[in-house]
Amino acid sequence: MGQKPVHHIFMIGIDSAGKSSLVFRLQCPDIPADELNVVATAGMGIDTIKIGEQGKQTEFVISDVGGRSGMIS
């Protein structure tokens, strides 16, 4: 069997858009939304997430770039 590809996702957006919350929900889908305690990303966070059944997983490397209100001009 060949090696499965790794998918890279760069999440960029304005402050409080929900980028980190989305990454957290992918990592921990069983935690209720009202129990999420997500801290704003300072700079950039990189997470590797595997989704799917054992042996049939798809791997994603997600770069969560901290929002900047200065991005909007």
Residue, then its C-alpha position, 0 to 999 in steps of 0.5 A: m500500500g502507498q502512503k496516504p497524502v497529508h492535506h494542509i489547511f491554512m485558516i486565516g481570518i479576522d479576530s473572533a471569526g471561529k478559526s480556533s473553535l473549528v479546529f478544536r471541534l475537529q479535535c474533540p467532537d464529543i465535547p458539547a459546544d457550551e463546554l468549549n473554552v477556546v483561547a484566542t490564538a497568539g501568532m500561529g498554531i499548528d495541529t495535526i488531525k486524523i479523521g476517519e476509521q483506524g486504517k482509513q484515516t485522512e490526515f490534516v495539518i491545520s495552520d491556524v493563523g491568529g486573526r488581526s483586525g488590521m487585515i481589514s482596510 
